Structures are given as C-alpha cells and as structure tokens.
Amino acid sequence: MRRRRAAVAAGFCASFLLGSVLNVLFAPGSEPPRPGQSPGPSPDPGPGRRGGRGELARQIRARYEEVQRYSRGGPGPGAGRPERRRLMDLAPGGPGLQRPRPPRARPLPDGAPGWPPAPGPGSPGPGSSGPGPRLGCAALRNVSGAQYVGSGYTKAVYRVRLPGGVAVALKAVDFSGHDLGSCVREFGARRGCYRLAAHKLLKEMVLLERLRHPNVLQLYGYCYQDSEDIPDTLTTITELGAPVEMIQLLQTSWEDRFRFVLVDGELKVTDLDDARVEETPCTGSADCTLEFPARNFTLPCSAQGWCEAMNEKRNLYNAYRFFFTYLLPHSAPPSLRPLLDSIVNATGELTWGVDETLAQLEKVLHLYRSGQYLQNSTEASRAEYQHLPGSTIPQEDYRCWPSYHHGSCLLSVFNLAEAVDICESHAQCQAFVVTNQTTWTGRQLVFFKTGWSHVVPDPSKTAYVRASG
C-alpha cells in the first residue's frame, strides 16, 4: 500500500508549483555572466528612486521574515533520517574540505535585515541539527566541466562536476535575469536588489532541507562568497536533475507515464523559491481569480479572508493542462479510458479537489494492477502455443510501440492470457518469451518475436511458440 500511494503521489509532485518548475526546465532565458565576465554597470538612481529605498527595504524584510517562518518550528520532516548517499568523504578534517565561513551580517539602511542571514533552527547550515547538507565553498574550488543549464525569473543553473567525480547543480541569482534587472531599474540599488532576489534562493534552500522526500530535489550544501562587486553572493549545491520532456514521456509506456517516471525512476520537484503555504488573502471573491491562458476560475473568499483552496486548485489545473491531458488517456488500456477521461474532465473543470483526484487515480491503479481492466476475449478461435520452459529466442525481434526497449517489442503483461492476446493482435508475432523481470506494478516483461528458428537455453525465461497447423 505504501509503495502504491508513493507511486500515485509522484504524479502530484509533478503538479506541485508547476509554474516555477517549467520556468527553469522549459524556458531558459538569457545566459548569466560567465566567470570573469562583467555583468555591466548598475544604472544610476533616477529621479525619485532614492525615496523608494524604504520600499526596497520593506520588501527585503518581508522576504526575510518569510524565510524565518519556514526556518522555525524545529527539525523538518526528514530530520534524524540517515542520508541515502554521500557525495564524497565529508568527515571533519577531510582532505581539501572545510566548512563555509561564518556569515557576516551587514545592515541595510531603513531597517532592512543584515545580509547574509544566519541559518535558523531547522534550516541548512553548519549549525543545523540532523543530517543536514555538508558541502561548502571548498568543494567548489576545483570543479570541472562547468556547463550553463538555463535560467528562469530569478535564478541561473549550472552543471558542474565535483573533484570526486559526481555531477551536481549550482543555483545562483541570475545577474542578467528579470528579477534583479527590474528591481535595479526601479530602485537603482544593485546590492539591495541582489539581497531581495537572494532571499528567494535562501527560502528554497530552507524548504529543500526541510522537505526531505524522494520526489523533492536533494540539497547538498551552499556557499557564500564575493562575486564581482557584490559581497557574500549565495550559491546552493543540489542534486542534478533532467528537464521534463513531453516527447520523451509520450514515447514511454502508459504504465510508466501513469507513474510519471523520468530519470532513475523518480520525478523530482526542483524549484521551491516561489512556494507558499499561506492562501491568498481576500476581501471578496473578486480577489480569488485563477487566471490561465485558456480560461479563468473564481474561487470563494472565506469568512477568515482567505481564498479557499487556491493553491490546491492552481496546482491541480496545472497538472491537468501540462500532464493529465496528454499523458493519462494516450495509449491507455481501452477499458480504462472512460475512467481516465472522467479524471481529465473533472480536473479541467476543477470540480474535484486533490483528494478526490487521488482516489480516482488509486482506483485506476487498482484496476490495472489487479488485472480487472482486462476485457474477456470474444474471439471464437485462438492459436495454440507450445510451452518451452528454460529457453529463450535471442533474435527474430521486431519493433512495436510503446516498447520498453527501442530495438525490440518488450511489453508488460498481467498474465499469460494477456501475452497471448497481444501476440494475436500483432500480425508479425509468432512467439513470445516471458522473462522473470517485473515492472513497478508487478507485471511481467515479455519479448514478442517474429519466429523461433533459434531457441537457446535460459533458466530465467520461458518461450511460447505458435503451434503449426
């Protein structure tokens, strides 16, 4: 049950704050300055901008307080759990490794908090309890193969290889990005604007540390160091992921798409800097409008002055328009299509919430995993197949879609009867080989063949060849 829920819940991790995920994965912006490249001079403060420094300080304090809210409350959900893996030897006194230097608080005018902020309880850093991140500035001194990955509204992402050979992602504020650039144009204070943007990166760092889950990107560490004319710029070190590619997903089997398997069997939420737990405040339903390119929704404003379930509905509709529409019905078993269509329609109209959607996806999974989705064969006659235990057919492959192997026809089946039905539906199929390998739902993987002229022994497989006559 636990594995089943985790498998279905992975689909909802895809929709969790999907807008920010897509910003980084699908729409890289302008490339940030390379090492040694000047980001360009800051514009001089225009008329009236100096009077806006108080507003800049207010925004910095608001983001600082948001980071503190996420930092408080003791250790996060993953505290006390042993680390799944280590990147390299990080023991104290290890060769070439040292902790990041203690942050130095620098006050800002107009009452803004100092920078960089000291990590709070439960947040990542040298003083945090539990198995927190351990990589620091020293780990970045001899990296190799630096490669620009992309950038979004606030951050730029690089891929580098650490001295131990492991590839990681480095995230930093994009000096050429929209977030920093628009702030500098408004306030003319480059360092203050950097701190405003960097608090979003710090917030993401705190959340990655607290939300330890197989479907949330791992945080490995961070580093404060001077860069260009800005002191103590923040770089986070995280697990390296891969972009969500819709074409790649559509080429995989329906079973894997139902789980949304992408890389190493796990889908990862990557961007949390725009995450929020609080609902949107409101004085009326007019303040609770969800706007999307194709349509808008208006949600109720509660008596407490919050838009009801606005975060949930936004994430659910994004899941519908980016994933459910394309991935759920496409090449699904015919008997499951009506139920899948109802899920797509209900999420597209926001008539269901997350709980009901999850329950319906669980129902689909149960029908598929138990074999109840199989329709009784109405064919009057069916060919006979000879059973050859402990044998396989190494050649005579043909391609089919969607296959687990690009050079052959490798599909999953619930039982032997389904394997026979599949072979009967393929004009070129004359035999099939049942392996001892299973998918994440427990279904067996089967190779389908054009003939059986060359059968060889294999104790882990069983061949079935079409009887003549």
N, C-alpha and C positions, 0 to 999 in steps of 0.2 A: 504493500500500500504506500509506504513512504517513497519508494522509487517511482511508483506511478505518479503520485502527486508532484514529485520533483520534475518528472518529465513533462507533465502538462503545464506546471507553473513556469517552466522555461519559456513557454510561449508568451507569457505575460511579462516576463523580464524584457522581452523584445519591445513591448509597448511602453515600458516604464520610461517616461521622459524621452519619448522617441524623437521629439523635435530636436533636442540637443544632440542626440546620438547621430542623427542624419546630418547635422551641420558639419560635424567633423569627418564622418565616414564618406559622405557622398559629395560634399560641396567644398573642397579645399579652395581657399581664397588666395590672395597674393602671398608670395613666399616671404617669410620674415628675413631680416638681415642675417647673412652668414657671419661666422666668426671673423672679426676684423673689419666687417663692413659697417660703415656708419649708417645709423637709421635716419640721418637727416636732422637738421636743426629744428628746435622747437619754435613754433611761431610766437612772436611777441604778443603779450597780452593786449588785446584791442580795447577800445573804449568801453568802460563798464564791466570789463571782465574781472578786475581786481575786487569789485564789490561782490562778485559771485564766489569768491574763495570761501566764504562762510557756508554757502550751499554745498560746495565740494566737500568741505569738512563734515557737513551733516551727513552726506551720502556715505563717506568713508566710515563714520561712526556707526551708521545703520548697518552697513555690511559687517563691520567688526562685531557688533552685538549679535548679528545673526550667526556668525562663526562661533561665538561664545555659547550661544544657545545650543548649537549642535554638539559642542565640546563637553557641556556639563552633563551631569547625570550618571557619573561613574563609568566603568568599563562598558564597552559596546557589546553587542550580541556575541561576537566571536572571541571575547577575552577569555583567556585560560585554555583555549583550544590549541593543541600543538600545531606548529607550522606544517603545511603539507609538503613543502620542499624548500631547500635552501639554495640560493644562487651561488654562493661561494662561502669560503670559510670566513665567518664574521666574528669569530671569538675575539675578546679584548686582547689587544696586543698583536693581532694577526699582522702578517706582512703587508705593508702598504696601506693599511686601513686605519682610519681614525674617525671619531665622531665629529659631526658638524660643530662649528664654533658656536658658543652661546650667542643667542640673538641679542642685538644691541638695540634698545628702544630709542627711537628718535622722535621727539614730539613734533607735532604739526601745529601750525597756527590755528586759531579759532577753536581750540578744544578738541581737535581730532586725536584719536589714539596714536601712540607711537608705532613705529614700524622697525623691524618685523615684530609681530605679536608673539609672545611666548606661548607655546602649546599649552592648552588647558588640560584638565583631567579627562582621560579617555581619548585625547587626541594624539596623533602620531608625534613622535619626537623622542629625543634621548631620555627624557624623564618619564615617559609613559609607562604604565604597568602592563603586564601581559606580553604576549609575543608580538610586539609592535615592529614596525619596519626598522631595518638596521643599516641600510646603505646610506652613505652620506657623500660629502663633497670629494673625499679621497677616492671613492670608487669611480668618479668621473674624470680623473686626471689622465688616464691612459686609454680612453675608449677609442674604438676604431670603427670604420665603416659608417660614419655618420650620414644619414640619409633623411632628407626632408619628406615627411609623410603627407602633411596637409595642415590646414588651419580652419578655424571657424570664426565665430564672432569675437571671441576673446583670446583663445589660446592657439599656439602653434605646437605641432607634434613632430618629433624626430625619432628615428630608429637608430640605435647605436648598439655596438657590441662591447660588453664589459671585458676586462682583462681575462676573466675566467672563461670567456667564450660564449656567454649567454647573451642573447639579444633582448633588449628592453626598450621601452618607450620613454622619452623625455618630454615633459609638457612644460611650457613656459608661456608667459604673456606674449602675445604677438605684437611686436613693436610697430608693425605695419597694419595691424588689424583695425577693424571698425570700432571696437570698444574703446581702445586707447586713443585712436585718432579723433573720434567725435568728442571725447572728453577734453582733449587738448585744444581743439577748436573752440570749445565753449568756454573753458576756464583759463587756458594759456598756462597751465601749471603741470609740466610733464611728470615731475616726480610724484606729485599728489595724485595725478591721474593713473600713474602706474600702480600706486598703492591701492587705489579704488579697484582696478581690474584684478590685481593680485589677490585681493581678499576673496574673489570668486574661486581662484585656484586653491587658496587655503581652505575654503569651505569644502571643495571637492576632496581635498586631501583628508580632512577630518571625516567626511562621510565614507570614503573608501576604507578607512581604518576601522570605523565602527560597524559598517555593513559588510561584515565578512561572510561571504556566501559563494558557492561555486559558480553562480551566474553574475557575480559582481567582480570587476577587474581588481586584481591584487595590487596593493600599494607596497612598493619595496623600500621607499625612502624618499629623502628630499635633501636639498642643498640651498643654502643662502650664500650668494657670492656677488661681488660687484661686477656690473656689466655696463660698458660704455660709461655714460655719465650718471647712472643710477646705482646707488649702493644697495646691497642686500636684495638683489633680484632673486626670486624664488623659482626653482626648478624641481618638479616632482619626478620620481622614478617609479614607473609602473610596469606591470605585465604588458607584453606586446601582443596586440590583437590583430585581427584582419578585418577589412571592410565587409559589411553586409552586401553581398552581390545578388541581386534579384535573379539574374540569368543563371547563376550558379545554383541557387535554390530551386529554380524551376527544372533544372536538369537532374536533380536528385529524386529518389523515390518518394512517393507520397508518405510513406511511413516515417522517413527521416524529416520531411518537411513538416509533418504534424508535430514533431518534437522541435523543429527549427534547429537541427544540428548544423553547425557551420564548421568549426575548427576544433579538432581534438575532442569532438563530442560535446562541446559546451558552447552555449551562446553567452556572451558577456555584455553587461551594461557598462559603458565606458565613461560617459560624461555625466557628472553629477553637480557641476557648478551652478546649474540653474534649477536644481532640485529644490522643492519646498514641501514642507509638511502641512503648513497652515493653508486653509482655504482662503479664497479671495474675499476681502471684506466688501460689504454692500449695504446700501440703504434701500434698495428696491431691486426687482427682477431685471430692470434695465441695466444694472451693473453686472449682471451674471450672463453675459452673452459669450458663447463659444463661437469663434469665427474660424472657418476653414475655407479653402479655395472654392469648394463646390457648394457649401451651404453653411448656415449658421443655426445655432441652438440657443434657446433662452432657458436658463435653469431658475428654480425658485430661490429667493433670498430668505434665509431662516429668520426666526424672531430674534436670534442672537446676533444677527448682522453678518452672516457668512453665506456665501454661495454654496448651496448644498451639493456635495459630491462633485464639485467642479473638476478637481484634479483627476478623480477616477474616470469621469466621463471623457475628459480630454485624452487621457491615455488610451481608453478603450476605443475611441473613434480613430485615433492614430493607428492602433493595432488593426482596425478594420480596413482603413484605406491603404495602409502600406503592406500588410501581410495577409489578413484573412481573405480579402477579395481575390488575391492572386494565388495563394498557396493552399487554402483549405479544399476547395472543390476540384482543383486541377488534378486530373488522373486519379481521383479517389475511387475506391470500390463503388460501383453503381448503386448498391443497396444503401450506402451511407450518404449518398448525395442529398436526399431530401432533408436529413438532419443537418448536414453541413450548410445547406442553403438557408435553413432557418437561423443558424448561428450568424451567418454573414448578414442576412437581412435585419436581424434584431440588433446587432451591434452597429449596423449602418444607420439605424433609426434611433439608436440609444434607448431602446425600450427595455433592454436588460442592463443590469449592472455587472460588476466583475464577478460577484458570487454566482449569479445565475449562469453567466457565460462559462465560468469554470465548471459548474455542474454539468452543463451540456457537453463540454469538451471531455469531461470524465466519462460521460455516457458513450460518446463515440469511441473513446479508447477502450472501454469495457467490451463493446460490441466487436471491435476489431481484434482485441487480444484474445477473447474467448472463442472466436470463430463464429459467433452468432450472425455476423454480417453475411456469411456465405449463403447464396441462394441455391436451392435444390436444383440439380441438373434435370432438364426436361428432355434431354436427348434420348431417343429410343435405343440407340446403339452406341457403344463406346469400345474403342480398340483395347485389346488385351496387351499387358506389358509383362515381360519376363523379368523376374527379380534376380539380380546378380549381387549378392552381399559381398562386402570386402573388395569392391572393384570400382574403377573409375574409367572415364573416357577422356584422355588428356587433350585430344584435338577435336576437330569437327565442331568448332564453335560457330555461332552466328550472333549478330548484334540485335538487341531488342531495347525497347525503351519503356520505362526507365529501368536501367540495369545498375546494379552495384559495382559492376566492372565494365570499363569502357570498351574492352575488346571482346566481350562475350555477353551471353544472356544469363545473368545471375540475378535471380529474384527470390523473394522470401515467400514462404507458403505456411499456412496453418497446419495442414495435414497432407497426407498422400493424395487424397481425392482432389484437393486444390491443385496439386502439382500436375495431376493427370489432366484436369480441366484446362490448365494453362498450355500444356503441350498440345492438346487437341485444338486449341484456338490459334496456334502458330502453324502455318502451312508447312514450314521447313522443319518442324520439330519431329524427330523420330526416336528420341531417347532423352533421358534426364538423369542427373546424378545428384543424389541427396547427400549433403555434407553434414558434419557434426557441428557446424558453426551456426550460431543463432544471432538474431538482431536484438535490439534493446527491449522489444516486446516479447521475446522468447520464440519468435518464429524461425523456422529452419531456412537456411540459404540453399538454393538448388540451382545447378547449372543445367541449362537446356541445350540439347545437341541436335545436329543435323543427321547423325548416324552413329554407328557403333562398330566400325570396321577395325578399330584398335582399342581393345579393352585390356587394362593392366591392373594388377592387384593394388589395393589401397585399403588398409583396415579401417580408415576413418571415413570411408564413403560407401555408398550403395548405389549401383547403377540400375536403371529400369529401361529396358529396350522394348520397342514396339514389336509385338509378335507378328510374324508373317501370316498372310492368308486371311 
